[in-house]
Amino acid sequence: MSTSATAATPAIVDLRTMIPPERHATVFAALDALDPGATFVLINDHAPIPLLRGIEQNWPDQFVAEFLLDGPEVWQVAITRNDT
């Protein structure tokens, strides 16, 4: 997993091949490594709604999530760290 990316090429965090216990820890590590204004794209095999709620609870107002692809087999969510 790489979280260093430019605005033109966001990093990809693909959770589909990971076992469930590794998924949230991987995303949380990616969030911690993300610079202000930077984005990574989360790819998953189901809608990551509980994960997105957890991000908002643990890091209130620090990230913005935008669904790029909303299933039914693959979900892609762009997650951007706010500049502030």
ROVEXKE-252017 format. One line per 8 residues: number of its first residue (from 1); their letters; for each residue x, y, z of C-alpha. Coordinates in Angstrom, 1 decimal. Example, Ala and Ser with C-alpha at 12.3 -4.5 7.8 and 13.67 -1.06 7.14 Angstrom:
residues 2
1	AS	12.3/-4.5/7.8 ~ 13.7/-1.1/7.1;
//
This chain:
residues 84
1	MSTSATAA	0.0/0.0/0.0 ~ 1.3/3.4/-0.9 ~ -0.3/6.6/0.4 ~ 2.1/9.1/-1.1 ~ 0.5/10.5/-4.2 ~ 0.1/13.7/-6.2 ~ -3.2/15.4/-6.8 ~ -3.3/13.9/-10.3;
9	TPAIVDLR	-2.5/10.3/-9.2 ~ -4.1/9.4/-5.8 ~ -2.8/6.3/-4.1 ~ -4.9/3.1/-4.2 ~ -5.8/1.1/-1.1 ~ -7.4/-2.1/-2.4 ~ -8.9/-4.1/0.4 ~ -10.5/-6.8/-1.7;
17	TMIPPERH	-7.7/-9.4/-1.2 ~ -7.2/-8.7/2.5 ~ -8.7/-10.7/5.3 ~ -11.3/-8.7/7.3 ~ -9.2/-8.1/10.4 ~ -6.6/-6.3/8.3 ~ -8.9/-4.0/6.4 ~ -9.7/-1.3/9.0;
25	ATVFAALD	-6.1/-1.2/10.3 ~ -4.8/-0.7/6.7 ~ -7.2/2.2/6.1 ~ -6.5/3.8/9.4 ~ -2.7/3.7/8.7 ~ -3.4/5.2/5.2 ~ -5.4/8.0/6.9 ~ -2.6/8.8/9.3;
33	ALDPGATF	-0.1/8.9/6.5 ~ -2.2/11.2/4.3 ~ -1.0/14.8/3.9 ~ -3.4/17.7/4.1 ~ -5.2/18.0/0.7 ~ -4.0/14.6/-0.4 ~ -6.4/11.8/-1.5 ~ -6.3/8.0/-1.7;
41	VLINDHAP	-8.9/5.8/-3.4 ~ -10.3/3.0/-1.3 ~ -11.4/-0.1/-3.3 ~ -13.6/-2.7/-1.6 ~ -16.0/-5.6/-2.3 ~ -18.8/-4.1/-0.3 ~ -20.1/-0.6/0.7 ~ -17.7/0.7/3.4;
49	IPLLRGIE	-20.4/2.5/5.3 ~ -19.4/1.3/8.8 ~ -15.8/2.2/8.1 ~ -16.7/5.7/6.9 ~ -18.7/6.2/10.1 ~ -15.7/5.1/12.1 ~ -13.5/7.5/10.3 ~ -15.9/10.4/11.1;
57	QNWPDQFV	-16.1/9.3/14.8 ~ -12.3/8.9/15.2 ~ -11.2/11.9/13.0 ~ -14.2/14.3/13.0 ~ -14.2/16.7/10.1 ~ -10.7/15.8/9.0 ~ -11.6/13.8/5.9 ~ -14.1/14.0/3.0;
65	AEFLLDGP	-15.3/10.8/1.4 ~ -16.7/10.7/-2.2 ~ -18.1/7.6/-3.8 ~ -16.6/7.1/-7.2 ~ -18.1/3.7/-7.9 ~ -21.1/2.5/-5.8 ~ -21.3/-1.3/-6.5 ~ -22.8/-3.7/-7.0;
73	EVWQVAIT	-19.6/-5.7/-7.0 ~ -16.9/-3.1/-6.5 ~ -17.0/0.1/-4.5 ~ -14.4/2.9/-4.9 ~ -14.3/5.8/-2.4 ~ -12.0/8.8/-2.7 ~ -10.9/9.9/0.8 ~ -9.3/13.3/1.1;
81	RNDT	-7.7/14.9/4.1 ~ -9.0/18.4/4.7 ~ -6.4/21.2/4.3 ~ -7.3/22.6/7.7;
//
